[in-house]
Amino acid sequence: MGDVVGRGVDERPVGIDELLERVRAGYERIEPQAAYGAAQGGEALLVDIRYAALRERDGLIPGALVVERNELEWRLDPQGSHRAPEATGHDLRVVVICNEGYASSLAAESLRRLGLSQATDLVGGFQAWRAAGLPVTSGVGADA
């Protein structure tokens, strides 16, 4: 059988905590205030990967592109046939946002493997964004 993608034959399996640590060591994460400033300045695209129930319960970040996690790579690959209009190039600075900042780290790594070298994620996720007092709108009626 073939190798697992991203792991060589001689590497030992790692747990999720170690994998997360390795992934995060490969890029610089961004804090909520900095992400807000970058988005406001047109320097970053915020991408909310939370599932619908969380968006409906907690609300949305105004201006963030909503893409559920299972569609992320297809929607943000600038060369993909199903890309979102916002996926303008490999130099796009994408800030992936999940609920608490764990799944977004793995998602950002996946985007980096697609060539989106400036992909990162939000430290603390949506919950940190909201706790920082940054803008949130009602999630009622929002869809992916």
Beta strands, then each sheet from edge to edge (+ up, - down):
strand 1: 45-48
strand 2: 65-66
strand 3: 94-97
strand 4: 120-121
sheet 1: 2+ 1+ 3+ 4+
end
